[in-house]
Amino acid sequence: MISNDDFAKQQEPSSADRIVSYFKERILRGELKVGDKIKPERDLAQELSVGRPLLREVLRSLSMLGILDVRHGSGTYIGKVDLSMLSDFFTFCFSQEQAILEDVFQARIAIECQAIRLACERANDVDLNRLGKWLNILVATLEDPEEGGHADFMFHQSIVHASHSQSLITLYGALSELLKRSHIQRRQAFRQNDGVEDLVAAHREVFLSIVAKNADEADRRLREHFAIGDVLRRKNLISQYLGSQEKTQTVN
């Protein structure tokens, strides 16, 4: 049976956790900002009651994540996290899960449906021009799953960027590698089925709704677009299944 003292010890953060929490809490409170120089190792180790070798190791790990910027001969500063590293981290974590692309697709719906409402309020001429450019490329690459999938991803990413919500942009960016894979897979499915014209029309209606600043219409059009994609994906699964059945019967 675990005693109260043992339970309390289990709840105490480790020395490494204390170091990480030190930076996390101060950054959240605004006491440390990007570019600020942190205390020397000796002072930090004393303040946190940790050994300098452990502190040095944690600082090295935080610098690899971009949270800290170690400048030899100058000191260590609060860094600006590289979003691509965050995306790599999410990709590694999620890639071990089964059917993760379908799950990520559901997260994508949640992010984009809020983002498109904000885009209707906040999108500027630069945002609209970017969306229009990727819409044109998307139409021109219908027969190319790789290029078309990339253009499709960039169109939807442009919607999120047009929201000018840093939180939504960061979350979407963290999932970017998985989302790109999802777009390419779906493009491969669309190429084998009827309904590609509907897909293009849906993208065009989404774009025009943003230009018109009609949030309700944009949200509805985006959800219709997702539904079209889901129908085409299911058609592809059925055709694949029927094709495998025909091959089996031919062999037998």
For each residue, the residues with C-beta under 8 A, 3 or more apart:
1:
2: 6 7 10
3: 6 7
4: 7 8
5: 8 9
6: 2 3 9 10
7: 2 3 4 10 11
8: 4 5 11 12
9: 5 6 12
10: 2 6 7
11: 7 8
12: 8 9
13: 17 18 21
14: 17 18
15: 18 19 48 49 50 51 54
16: 19 20 54 58
17: 13 14 20 21
18: 13 14 15 21 22 48 49 50
19: 15 16 22 23 44 48 50 54 55 58 59
20: 16 17 23 24 58 62
21: 13 17 18 24 25
22: 18 19 25 26 44 48
23: 19 20 26 27 32 38 62 67 68 78
24: 20 21 27 28
25: 21 22 28 29
26: 22 23 29 31 32
27: 23 24 30 31 32 33 78
28: 24 25
29: 25 26
30: 27 33
31: 26 27
32: 23 26 27 36 38 78
33: 27 30 36 78
34: 78 79 80
35: 77 78
36: 32 33 77 78
37: 75 76 77
38: 23 32 44 68 75 76 77 78
39: 43 44 47
40: 43 44 75
41: 44 45 52 55 56 59
42: 45 46 52
43: 39 40 46 47
44: 19 22 38 39 40 41 47 48 55
45: 41 42 48 49 50 51 52 55
46: 42 43 49
47: 39 43 44
48: 15 18 19 22 44 45 55
49: 15 18 45 46
50: 15 18 19 45 54 55
51: 15 45 54 55
52: 41 42 45 55 56
53: 56 57
54: 15 16 19 50 51 57 58
55: 19 41 44 45 48 50 51 52 58 59
56: 41 52 53 59 60
57: 53 54 60 61
58: 16 19 20 54 55 61 62
59: 19 41 55 56 62 63 68 70 76
60: 56 57 63 64 70
61: 57 58 64 65
62: 20 23 58 59 65 67 68
63: 59 60 66 67 68 69 70 76 79
64: 60 61
65: 61 62 81 85 89
66: 63 69 79 80 81 82 85
67: 23 62 63 78 79 81
68: 23 38 59 62 63 76 77 78 79
69: 63 66 76 77 78 79
70: 59 60 63 76
71: 74 75 76 77
72:
73:
74: 71
75: 37 38 40 71
76: 37 38 59 63 68 69 70 71
77: 35 36 37 38 68 69 71
78: 23 27 32 33 34 35 36 38 67 68 69
79: 34 63 66 67 68 69
80: 34 66
81: 65 66 67 85 86
82: 66 85 86
83: 86 87 170 173 174
84: 87 88
85: 65 66 81 82 88 89
86: 81 82 83 89 90 170 173 174
87: 83 84 90 91 173 174 175 176 177
88: 84 85 91 92 177
89: 65 85 86 92 93 174
90: 86 87 93 94 174 175 177 178
91: 87 88 94 95 177 178
92: 88 89 95 96
93: 89 90 96
94: 90 91 97 100 103 104 178
95: 91 92 100 178
96: 92 93
97: 94 100 103
98:
99: 102 103
100: 94 95 97 103 104 178
101: 104 105 178 181 182 185
102: 99 105 106
103: 94 97 99 100 106 107
104: 94 100 101 107 108 175 178 179 182
105: 101 102 108 109 182
106: 102 103 109 110
107: 103 104 110 111 175
108: 104 105 111 112 156 172 175 179 182
109: 105 106 112 113 223 226
110: 106 107 113 114
111: 107 108 114 115 160 168 171 172
112: 108 109 115 116 156 159 160 172 222
113: 109 110 116 117 219 222 223
114: 110 111 117 118 163 165 168
115: 111 112 118 119 159 160 162 163 165 168 172
116: 112 113 119 120 159 163 206 209 210 215 218 219 222
117: 113 114 120 121 163 215 218 219
118: 114 115 121 122 162 163 164 165 168
119: 115 116 122 123 127 159 160 162 163 210 218
120: 116 117 123 209 210 213 214 215 218
121: 117 118 213 215
122: 118 119 127 162 163 164
123: 119 120 127 128 131 162 210 213
124: 127 128
125: 128 129
126: 129 130
127: 119 122 123 124 130 131 158 161 162
128: 123 124 125 131 132 162 210 211
129: 125 126 132 133
130: 126 127 133 134 158 161 162
131: 123 127 128 134 135 155 158 159 162 207 210
132: 128 129 135 136 207
133: 129 130 136 137
134: 130 131 137 138 151 154 155 158
135: 131 132 138 139 155 203 204 207
136: 132 133 139 140
137: 133 134 140 141 147 151 154
138: 134 135 141 142 148 151 152 155 200 203
139: 135 136 142 200 203
140: 136 137 151
141: 137 138 144 147 148 151
142: 138 139 148 191 196 200
143: 148 191
144: 141 147 148
145: 148 149 184 187 188 191
146: 149 150 184
147: 137 141 144 150 151
148: 138 141 142 143 144 145 151 152 187
149: 145 146 152 153 180 183 184 185 186 187 188
150: 146 147 153 154 180 183 184
151: 134 137 138 140 141 147 148 154 155
152: 138 148 149 155 156 183 186 187 203
153: 149 150 156 157 176 179 180 183
154: 134 137 150 151 157 158
155: 131 134 135 138 151 152 158 159 203
156: 108 112 152 153 159 160 179 183
157: 153 154 160 161 172 176 179
158: 127 130 131 134 154 155 161 162
159: 112 115 116 119 131 155 156 162 163 206 210 222
160: 111 112 115 119 156 157 163 165 168 169 172
161: 127 130 157 158 164 169
162: 115 118 119 122 123 127 128 130 131 158 159 210
163: 114 115 116 117 118 119 122 159 160 168 169
164: 118 122 161
165: 114 115 118 160 168 169
166: 169 170
167: 170 171
168: 111 114 115 118 160 163 165 171 172
169: 160 161 163 165 166 172 173
170: 83 86 166 167 173 174
171: 111 167 168 174 175
172: 108 111 112 115 157 160 168 169 175 176 179
173: 83 86 87 169 170 176
174: 83 86 87 89 90 170 171
175: 87 90 104 107 108 171 172 178 179
176: 87 153 157 172 173 179 180
177: 87 88 90 91 180 181
178: 90 91 94 95 100 101 104 175 181 182
179: 104 108 153 156 157 172 175 176 182 183
180: 149 150 153 176 177 183 184
181: 101 177 178 184 185
182: 101 104 105 108 178 179 185 186
183: 149 150 152 153 156 179 180 186 187
184: 145 146 149 150 180 181 187 188
185: 101 149 181 182 188 189
186: 149 152 182 183 189 190 229 232 233
187: 145 148 149 152 183 184 190 191
188: 145 149 184 185 191 192 236
189: 185 186 192 193 232 233 235 236
190: 186 187 193 195 196 199 229 232 236
191: 142 143 145 187 188 196
192: 188 189 236 239
193: 189 190 196 232 235 236 239
194:
195: 190 198 199 228 231 232 235
196: 142 190 191 193 199 200
197: 200 201
198: 195 201 202 228
199: 190 195 196 202 203 225 228 229 232
200: 138 139 142 196 197 203 204
201: 197 198 204 205
202: 198 199 205 206 221 224 225 228
203: 135 138 139 152 155 199 200 206 207 225
204: 135 200 201 207 208
205: 201 202 208 209 221 224 225
206: 116 159 202 203 209 210 218 221 222 225
207: 131 132 135 203 204 210 211
208: 204 205 211 212
209: 116 120 205 206 212 214 217 218 221
210: 116 119 120 123 128 131 159 162 206 207 213 218
211: 128 207 208
212: 208 209 217
213: 120 121 123 210
214: 120 209 217 218
215: 116 117 120 121 218 219
216: 219 220
217: 209 212 214 220 221
218: 116 117 119 120 206 209 210 214 215 221 222
219: 113 116 117 215 216 222 223
220: 216 217 223 224
221: 202 205 206 209 217 218 224 225
222: 112 113 116 159 206 218 219 225 226
223: 109 113 219 220 226 227
224: 202 205 220 221 227 228
225: 199 202 203 205 206 221 222 228 229
226: 109 222 223 229 230
227: 223 224 230 231
228: 195 198 199 202 224 225 231 232
229: 186 190 199 225 226 232 233
230: 226 227 233 234
231: 195 227 228 234 235
232: 186 189 190 193 195 199 228 229 235 236
233: 186 189 229 230 236 237
234: 230 231 237 238
235: 189 193 195 231 232 238 239
236: 188 189 190 192 193 232 233 239 240
237: 233 234 240 241
238: 234 235 241 242
239: 192 193 235 236 242 243
240: 236 237 243 244
241: 237 238 244 245
242: 238 239 245 246
243: 239 240 246 247
244: 240 241 247 248
245: 241 242 248 249
246: 242 243 249 250
247: 243 244 250 251
248: 244 245 251 252
249: 245 246 252
250: 246 247
251: 247 248
252: 248 249
